[in-house]
Structures are given as structure tokens and as C-alpha cells.
């Protein structure tokens, strides 16, 4: 395709001359298939945790550590595996990520004890996080980026029902292993992968450790606010000091010094917080103001989420013609309108519309703002930019529900 990632209103930072951008050689379908199954790990276990807990002889609270482990894995794996992509190239990243996903799925299916399930979930998360970052890095046009982000949203909207059906037909172990579907795309993506570039600098191990510590602390802030908050602040300060000493390290200093990147990542985080927060708040309000059963609420929640994921592809593709700044402004207004409607509304239709608005804004914003963020930084920092941008978006999945829980206390 001939679409350009460069926004006419954004000047690409000056830097050393680089070869012309490679032509995307992998079909959008395969990129979407490689990225989408990540959402199975996030939302797929939602309706089956009681069965998991019963079979394992543990409490449902203990079984939720499987989901927590997946959340930690995608948060940590996103910057780490994007760093591997940037340093060793697409083929190395796909190989490592594919092995992680396969190993995690094997543990989940073959060793049905809680510690193995937690470890297997974390391994699948690490691998799918890297596969998603790679898919977004290879999606070099707004249309292809929209296809990738839409796949994440569409799979996420149907994942609870799919997980429940797989549990009924096969087993909950098979349902927990659904992220392994992402490896089906690897042969096609590997065939079109560009050759690896020579590694230029030694690996910044200190930066990677500090970043991992910061992300881990942030993930646990909703669960242990005081301890995790102190650890997060300490890790952030140390990472900031390290950036001064190693500006081209694991976290390139140019990213945190680029206003357009910070704006895009910050807005993506805000949109995700609203969307994932409402995914927990709307069912509670529907239960309060209607006589619907839990299963009826679950089915009703599918269509606004599915609508958001489906429409996001068209919104991201259109942003290349309309302009990303106007589209981002509209998405921010939609997200705010969804939050206000959910807060004030009591009718079932109003609450579902609120979820639809937030879903469209978040799913579309992930694609639009990812293109905007990566257009604002030098080409050689694109993998790192994708990794850190996705990290900000995924943190919204952790913070949104936690904020809703605090507001309802």
C-alpha cells in the first residue's frame, strides 16, 4: 500500500540517514492473527475461573493469580520483547516469542496444578506481548495498524464467551491455552520478515532491569498500593537517572523527550482506563438497575465491545485522510461522554451506549495514537516506541478496574 505513516503536521526528528523504509510484505490478516489471541489471555478466563478453582481445590481468589500472572507478563513482556525486536530483528523476536507461547501453553494443558498454570500463563503473556509488538511494528500503514488493533478489540469482546464454550466442549485447560493460536501466523510472518540488522550497541542490562522493576511495581499498585507505589517511585527515579547516563539504552531518552510521543501514550492510557474501568462498572450498574441475570448481562455486553472493535478498523484507516489530531480529539470526547453517561445513566440502553462509546474510543485510539507516536520518533527507535506505547495502553487495563473499585467503596 502507498499510505504513509508520516503525519503532515509532524516533522520527523533529525537523525542519521537511514535506508528507505521496508515495504510491508506480510498480509494484514496474518498480523491480525498473530496479535489478536493476546486478548484471550486477558478476558478468556473471565467466566471459567470458578471451574478452574473447583477442579484444583483452591479458592476463586487463588485462581485469579492465573489472570494476574498474564497481566504481569504482557506488561513486562511488551517493552522487553520490543527491545529484542529492535536489537536482533523480526526473526529472532518471532522465534523467541513463539517458543515462549508454546512452552506456556504446554504447561497449562499438561500440568494442571496452580503453580504450573501461573507460570504457563506468564510465559504465554510474555510471548504474545512480543508477537503483538512485532505485528504493530510491521503494520506500516494506518490501514494495517487498524487491522491489528481491531483484532485485539474484537477478540477481547468475544473472549469470555469463547472461553466458556471451549471449557464446555473441551476443558478449562484448553480455554487457558487459547493464546497459543497466535503461533499459527508465525510461518507466514517469518516468510516475509526482513533480514536482521547488525547490532550496534551492547545490551543495556541495567536499563532493562530497572524498566522491568518499574512495570512490575505499577502492575501491583492496584493490589498493594502503598508498597508497590513506593517501589514504583524508586524505580522511576533510578530509571530517570540511568537515562541521563545511557540516553541510547534500553529506554531511549529521545522517547521521553518527544512531546508527540508522550501525548499519544498518555492519551492512550487515559482512553484505556475509561474503557476497562467501564467493563467492570457497567455490569454492576446493569445488575443494580435492571432485573437481568448475570448471563443476560454478559451477552448484552458483547455487542458494544464488538462494535467498538469492528469500527476501530475504519476509524484508524480514515485517520490518514482526516488527520490524527482531529480524530484523537473526537475519540477523547467520545471517551469522556461514555464515562459521564455511565455515571449519570440508569437505563440499560444508556449504559450499553456508554460502553460502546468507550470501546470505540479506546480500540480506535490504540491504532490512531500508535501511528502518531511512532511517526514522531526516529525510525531506529520504532520498536522501542511501539513497546512503550503498548505498555501505557495495557496499564489502563490494570488501573481502570482498580479505580472503579475505589470509587464504589
Order of alpha helices (4+ residues) and beta strands (2+ residues): alpha-alpha-alpha-alpha-alpha-alpha-alpha-alpha-alpha-alpha-alpha-alpha-alpha-alpha-alpha-alpha-alpha-alpha
